[in-house]
Amino acid sequence: MSDDLSQLNFEAAARLYKWPSLGNLRREDRTPYMVAEGTLDECIRDFMAKPERSRHLYEIRTTPQAPLVGDILSPEHIVELSRLRDFL
């Protein structure tokens, strides 16, 4: 696992998306829209700056980095990557 962590590229291109919402719930009948573009690190920082109560409305899209990073990162996955980034 530590080899996987050292291979993570936080400088990879990424985009932060937000799902349209109603009553703080995702509108699954709509498509998410981009709110930020930059590196994976920048998008993680932007996400973590959002209020915790609304983070479930966001996702990050980036180039997959197997086995730890898929092409669409869920809010839970983003929080975990944020923790890992702080230890690297």
PLY file of the C-alpha trace (Angstrom):
ply
format ascii 1.0
element vertex 88
property float x
property float y
property float z
element edge 87
property int vertex1
property int vertex2
end_header
0.00 0.00 0.00
2.81 2.47 0.77
4.12 2.04 -2.80
0.64 2.94 -4.06
0.66 6.08 -1.91
4.05 7.20 -3.17
2.77 6.83 -6.73
-0.22 9.14 -6.26
0.06 12.19 -8.49
-1.69 15.08 -6.77
-0.60 17.30 -9.69
-2.84 15.36 -12.12
-5.50 17.41 -13.90
-8.85 17.34 -12.13
-12.24 19.06 -12.04
-14.60 19.62 -9.13
-18.29 19.13 -9.96
-21.43 19.96 -8.04
-24.75 18.22 -8.40
-27.83 20.42 -8.66
-29.84 20.04 -5.48
-33.23 20.57 -4.00
-33.56 20.65 -0.23
-29.82 19.80 0.03
-30.46 16.51 -1.83
-28.88 15.60 -5.14
-31.11 15.98 -8.17
-30.32 12.66 -9.84
-32.46 13.74 -12.81
-29.89 16.49 -13.57
-26.22 16.41 -14.48
-23.47 17.86 -12.30
-21.72 21.03 -13.42
-18.07 22.03 -13.08
-17.22 24.55 -10.36
-13.40 24.35 -10.38
-10.61 23.08 -12.59
-6.98 22.54 -11.66
-4.84 19.83 -10.11
-6.15 16.99 -7.99
-4.59 18.70 -4.97
-6.32 22.03 -5.73
-9.68 20.32 -6.25
-9.31 18.41 -2.98
-8.55 21.70 -1.19
-11.55 23.40 -2.84
-13.77 20.49 -1.81
-12.53 20.49 1.78
-13.27 24.24 2.00
-16.97 23.54 1.32
-19.32 23.28 4.30
-19.38 19.69 5.55
-23.18 19.56 5.34
-23.08 20.14 1.56
-20.04 18.04 0.57
-22.26 15.16 -0.52
-23.25 17.32 -3.51
-19.70 17.35 -4.93
-17.41 14.95 -6.77
-13.99 15.18 -8.39
-13.28 13.84 -11.85
-9.70 13.04 -12.76
-7.51 10.57 -14.63
-7.64 7.20 -12.85
-4.58 6.20 -10.81
-5.07 2.54 -9.99
-5.68 1.17 -7.48
-6.45 4.16 -5.22
-7.97 6.79 -7.52
-10.82 6.18 -9.95
-12.08 8.58 -12.60
-14.90 9.89 -10.35
-14.16 10.43 -6.67
-17.01 10.35 -4.15
-17.08 12.76 -1.23
-15.97 9.99 1.15
-13.04 9.11 -1.10
-12.01 12.77 -1.38
-11.92 13.12 2.43
-9.71 10.02 2.67
-7.35 11.32 -0.03
-7.15 14.61 1.85
-6.01 12.74 4.94
-3.47 10.72 2.96
-2.13 13.84 1.26
-1.40 15.38 4.66
0.83 12.41 5.57
2.84 12.32 2.33
0 1
1 2
2 3
3 4
4 5
5 6
6 7
7 8
8 9
9 10
10 11
11 12
12 13
13 14
14 15
15 16
16 17
17 18
18 19
19 20
20 21
21 22
22 23
23 24
24 25
25 26
26 27
27 28
28 29
29 30
30 31
31 32
32 33
33 34
34 35
35 36
36 37
37 38
38 39
39 40
40 41
41 42
42 43
43 44
44 45
45 46
46 47
47 48
48 49
49 50
50 51
51 52
52 53
53 54
54 55
55 56
56 57
57 58
58 59
59 60
60 61
61 62
62 63
63 64
64 65
65 66
66 67
67 68
68 69
69 70
70 71
71 72
72 73
73 74
74 75
75 76
76 77
77 78
78 79
79 80
80 81
81 82
82 83
83 84
84 85
85 86
86 87
